[in-house]
């Protein structure tokens, strides 16, 4: 608050440009404090920055607000408050989406990566409360990150968040496609390709549920090609699921 008052005096009043400058300085201060390990002070600075932005009239859906929320989400990760991080990062992503920020933007890619890490970390903690859960439990990595991300995507699908599920499935798909390039044994490649087909099938299902039937059809064709190349029998659960989802789409 002392810094905020000093900056206000130097600006000569609380006009819009001044308040945004104050918010920027507070945000920079929060970043410095976070990097130095003073997480409590960092959180206070970020929250002050957020308050200043919201009081400046820029609105809750402004890009500046999203950037501060992204920083707060990252701070919650460092504090191992994963549930708080998830809520904050999801809010940040919603603002980015509402402002038309493209998926390949570095900020939204970083935010989504942090969200995935928060989701995975939360799954490894015993409690899921919004107040200091699991701070004494160790960080244990998943053996199969792609499978873990798939599981998180499934929860988004169940909640009806098809957009969130799509980018999570896409993240899992990217992991699997990079992994298959490093495999040398044909049997391993065949197994990995089947998993790739399943993930693409999940994305196709989400596209069809969003009414994006042309995109879904292209993806379903790719699934069929992958399963045929892997000689996956039609009685396999993955193949049956593919046929079921394709049939559902055709009836829409």
C-alpha positions as a printed NumPy array, in Angstrom:
array([[  0.   ,   0.   ,   0.   ],
       [  2.889,   2.361,   0.735],
       [  4.281,   1.777,  -2.756],
       [  0.837,   2.317,  -4.239],
       [  0.483,   5.693,  -2.436],
       [  3.941,   6.852,  -3.537],
       [  3.242,   5.965,  -7.159],
       [ -0.111,   7.707,  -7.   ],
       [  1.534,  10.897,  -5.744],
       [  4.149,  10.724,  -8.505],
       [  1.444,  10.227, -11.134],
       [ -0.396,  13.264,  -9.853],
       [ -3.695,  11.465,  -9.34 ],
       [ -5.499,   8.214,  -9.977],
       [ -6.257,   8.465, -13.698],
       [ -6.536,   5.354, -15.854],
       [ -2.946,   5.428, -17.116],
       [ -1.64 ,   5.967, -13.602],
       [ -3.581,   3.073, -12.09 ],
       [ -2.408,   0.698, -14.796],
       [  1.18 ,   1.802, -14.226],
       [  0.748,   1.146, -10.507],
       [ -0.664,  -2.291, -11.286],
       [  2.296,  -3.03 , -13.564],
       [  4.845,  -1.995, -10.926],
       [  3.082,  -4.063,  -8.268],
       [  3.074,  -7.02 , -10.634],
       [  6.795,  -6.63 , -11.28 ],
       [  7.369,  -6.412,  -7.528],
       [  5.371,  -9.6  ,  -7.037],
       [  7.528, -11.369,  -9.628],
       [ 10.757, -10.244,  -7.942],
       [  9.454, -11.374,  -4.556],
       [  8.402, -14.735,  -5.973],
       [ 11.816, -15.297,  -7.556],
       [ 13.507, -14.402,  -4.267],
       [ 11.333, -16.918,  -2.405],
       [  9.175, -14.44 ,  -0.479],
       [  5.931, -16.062,  -1.569],
       [  3.709, -14.392,   1.043],
       [  4.775, -10.879,   0.039],
       [  4.566, -11.858,  -3.611],
       [  0.952, -12.934,  -3.247],
       [  0.101,  -9.658,  -1.514],
       [  1.708,  -7.644,  -4.316],
       [ -0.097,  -9.597,  -7.034],
       [ -3.439,  -9.24 ,  -5.247],
       [ -2.862,  -5.49 ,  -4.877],
       [ -2.062,  -5.306,  -8.584],
       [ -5.296,  -7.149,  -9.327],
       [ -7.311,  -4.804,  -7.104],
       [ -5.804,  -1.743,  -8.797],
       [ -6.623,  -3.094, -12.263],
       [-10.197,  -3.883, -11.336],
       [-10.691,  -0.473,  -9.774],
       [ -9.28 ,   1.263, -12.867],
       [-12.308,   0.351, -14.941],
       [-10.504,  -2.027, -17.269],
       [-12.922,  -4.796, -16.29 ],
       [-12.58 ,  -8.36 , -15.069],
       [-12.125,  -9.676, -18.625],
       [ -9.106,  -7.526, -19.537],
       [ -5.871,  -9.109, -20.755],
       [ -3.988,  -7.328, -17.965],
       [ -6.158,  -9.102, -15.405],
       [ -5.471, -12.461, -17.078],
       [ -1.715, -11.874, -16.933],
       [ -1.832, -11.174, -13.193],
       [ -4.07 , -14.207, -12.621],
       [ -1.574, -16.34 , -14.526],
       [  1.192, -15.125, -12.248],
       [ -0.925, -15.814,  -9.156],
       [ -1.629, -19.309, -10.448],
       [  2.095, -19.911, -10.885],
       [  2.654, -18.611,  -7.357],
       [  0.051, -21.03 ,  -5.973],
       [  1.98 , -23.804,  -7.708],
       [  5.151, -22.805,  -5.894],
       [  3.183, -22.742,  -2.634],
       [  1.879, -26.223,  -3.529],
       [ -1.694, -24.973,  -3.271],
       [ -2.743, -26.873,  -6.354],
       [ -6.514, -26.52 ,  -6.07 ],
       [ -6.18 , -22.733,  -5.834],
       [ -3.778, -22.804,  -8.778],
       [ -6.275, -24.735, -10.913],
       [ -9.141, -22.334, -10.211],
       [ -6.966, -19.283, -10.881],
       [ -5.366, -20.65 , -14.055],
       [ -8.736, -21.754, -15.442],
       [-10.048, -18.211, -14.892],
       [ -6.965, -16.854, -16.644],
       [ -7.509, -19.125, -19.657],
       [-11.201, -18.174, -19.889],
       [-10.215, -14.506, -20.123],
       [ -7.622, -15.28 , -22.8  ],
       [-10.248, -17.224, -24.76 ],
       [-12.855, -14.462, -24.433],
       [-10.315, -11.997, -25.849],
       [ -9.519, -14.236, -28.8  ],
       [ -5.947, -15.008, -27.789],
       [ -4.715, -17.715, -30.228],
       [ -3.78 , -21.149, -28.925],
       [ -0.165, -20.782, -30.069],
       [  0.366, -17.626, -28.015],
       [  3.285, -18.171, -25.631],
       [  1.364, -16.855, -22.613],
       [ -1.613, -19.155, -23.066],
       [  0.686, -22.116, -23.796],
       [  2.579, -21.468, -20.561],
       [ -0.667, -21.073, -18.627],
       [ -2.093, -24.309, -19.987],
       [  1.147, -26.132, -19.232],
       [  0.997, -24.832, -15.649],
       [ -2.652, -25.913, -15.409],
       [ -1.766, -29.446, -16.491],
       [  1.031, -29.567, -13.909],
       [ -1.388, -28.335, -11.232],
       [ -4.002, -30.933, -12.195],
       [ -1.413, -33.721, -12.105],
       [  0.003, -32.532,  -8.795],
       [ -3.441, -32.352,  -7.232],
       [ -4.183, -35.932,  -8.299],
       [ -1.089, -37.033,  -6.364],
       [ -2.121, -35.299,  -3.149],
       [ -4.393, -36.956,  -0.618],
       [ -6.762, -34.036,  -0.128],
       [ -8.343, -31.673,  -2.641],
       [ -9.456, -28.783,  -0.473],
       [ -8.882, -25.156,  -1.391],
       [ -6.846, -24.542,   1.755],
       [ -3.254, -25.75 ,   1.869],
       [ -3.753, -29.31 ,   0.696],
       [ -0.928, -31.833,   0.753],
       [  1.91 , -29.422,   1.419],
       [  4.004, -32.096,   3.132],
       [  3.598, -34.771,   0.47 ],
       [  6.415, -35.28 ,  -2.042],
       [  6.14 , -34.462,  -5.733],
       [  5.984, -37.842,  -7.452],
       [  5.967, -37.859, -11.249],
       [  3.636, -39.995, -13.324],
       [  5.292, -42.83 , -15.22 ],
       [  3.064, -42.059, -18.23 ],
       [  2.376, -38.332, -18.466],
       [  0.25 , -38.773, -21.598],
       [ -2.032, -41.233, -19.816],
       [ -2.296, -38.918, -16.818],
       [ -3.23 , -35.971, -19.061],
       [ -5.804, -38.197, -20.783],
       [ -7.377, -38.899, -17.39 ],
       [ -7.608, -35.189, -16.639],
       [ -9.145, -34.578, -20.075],
       [-11.749, -37.222, -19.287],
       [-12.822, -35.267, -16.204],
       [-13.201, -32.113, -18.325],
       [-15.301, -34.103, -20.81 ],
       [-17.573, -35.384, -18.039],
       [-18.076, -31.812, -16.806],
       [-19.042, -30.721, -20.319],
       [-15.966, -28.556, -20.833],
       [-15.309, -29.792, -24.362],
       [-12.895, -26.995, -25.264],
       [-10.766, -27.765, -22.211],
       [-10.902, -31.476, -22.975],
       [ -9.771, -30.889, -26.567],
       [ -6.606, -29.033, -25.663],
       [ -5.805, -31.554, -22.934],
       [ -6.261, -34.484, -25.315],
       [ -4.158, -32.558, -27.833],
       [ -1.417, -32.195, -25.219],
       [ -1.502, -35.952, -24.606],
       [ -1.417, -36.544, -28.361],
       [  1.648, -34.332, -28.739],
       [  3.436, -36.289, -25.997],
       [  2.637, -39.609, -27.679],
       [  3.679, -38.451, -31.15 ],
       [  7.039, -37.28 , -29.814],
       [  7.453, -40.522, -27.898],
       [  6.743, -42.831, -30.836],
       [  9.56 , -41.189, -32.817],
       [ 12.028, -42.391, -30.187],
       [ 10.84 , -46.01 , -30.253],
       [ 12.794, -48.599, -32.21 ],
       [ 10.868, -51.843, -31.679],
       [  7.923, -52.355, -34.02 ],
       [  5.769, -53.899, -31.282],
       [  6.21 , -50.815, -29.113],
       [  5.43 , -48.541, -32.042],
       [  2.242, -50.497, -32.765],
       [  1.06 , -50.16 , -29.152],
       [  1.861, -46.459, -29.104],
       [  0.081, -45.891, -32.412],
       [ -3.063, -47.532, -31.026],
       [ -2.94 , -45.145, -28.065],
       [ -2.511, -42.267, -30.508],
       [ -5.598, -43.465, -32.342],
       [ -7.58 , -43.57 , -29.116],
       [ -6.576, -40.012, -28.227],
       [ -7.514, -38.758, -31.705],
       [-10.841, -40.56 , -31.326],
       [-11.436, -38.669, -28.079],
       [-10.718, -35.371, -29.832],
       [-13.076, -36.334, -32.663],
       [-15.798, -37.074, -30.11 ],
       [-15.345, -33.621, -28.559],
       [-15.491, -31.981, -31.996],
       [-18.733, -33.77 , -32.822],
       [-20.26 , -32.76 , -29.483],
       [-19.37 , -29.16 , -30.363],
       [-21.133, -29.565, -33.701],
       [-17.868, -29.471, -35.663],
       [-18.799, -32.465, -37.79 ],
       [-16.448, -31.867, -40.713],
       [-13.419, -31.709, -38.426],
       [-14.682, -34.734, -36.487],
       [-15.106, -36.769, -39.69 ],
       [-11.533, -36.071, -40.749],
       [-10.277, -37.168, -37.327],
       [-12.407, -40.331, -37.336],
       [-10.95 , -41.23 , -40.757],
       [ -7.474, -40.836, -39.287],
       [ -8.409, -43.139, -36.391],
       [ -9.634, -45.785, -38.827],
       [ -6.399, -45.588, -40.819],
       [ -4.269, -45.914, -37.645],
       [ -6.243, -48.9  , -36.335],
       [ -6.096, -50.663, -39.705],
       [ -2.352, -50.055, -39.994],
       [ -1.887, -51.509, -36.498],
       [ -4.147, -54.439, -37.445],
       [ -6.327, -53.77 , -34.445],
       [ -9.201, -56.302, -34.352],
       [-12.734, -54.899, -34.495],
       [-13.584, -56.566, -31.182],
       [-10.914, -54.501, -29.416],
       [-12.5  , -51.983, -26.968],
       [-10.794, -49.04 , -28.703],
       [-12.12 , -50.094, -32.108],
       [-15.608, -50.628, -30.696],
       [-15.502, -47.183, -29.114],
       [-14.459, -45.673, -32.448],
       [-17.412, -47.314, -34.212],
       [-19.815, -46.226, -31.457],
       [-18.663, -42.609, -31.552],
       [-18.803, -42.533, -35.347],
       [-22.351, -43.908, -35.275],
       [-23.424, -41.329, -32.682],
       [-22.05 , -38.491, -34.797],
       [-23.861, -39.691, -37.907],
       [-27.156, -39.605, -36.008],
       [-26.679, -35.995, -34.88 ]])
